[in-house]
Amino acid sequence: MALWNKLRDELQRAGRAAQEALDEGKLRLDVVRSKQAMDKAAKKLGYGVYRAKKAGGDISAGEYQR
C-alpha cells in the first residue's frame, strides 16, 4: 500500500504544479492584454492630439480625461 500512497501523493503534487503553471500563464496573459489596451488608448490619444494640432486647435479636456 505504501507504493500506492506514494504514487497518489506524487500525482497530487504534479497536479498542483500544473495548476500553478496554468494560473501563472493566465496572469501573464492578463498583463499582456492590459498593456495592449493601454497602448491602444495612448495611440488614440496621440492621434487625436496630432489631428487637433494639425488643424490649429487642441483637444477638449473631456477627450484628455477619456
Residue pairs with C-beta under 8 A, 6 or more apart in sequence:
45 63
45 64
48 59
48 63
49 58
49 59
52 58
52 59
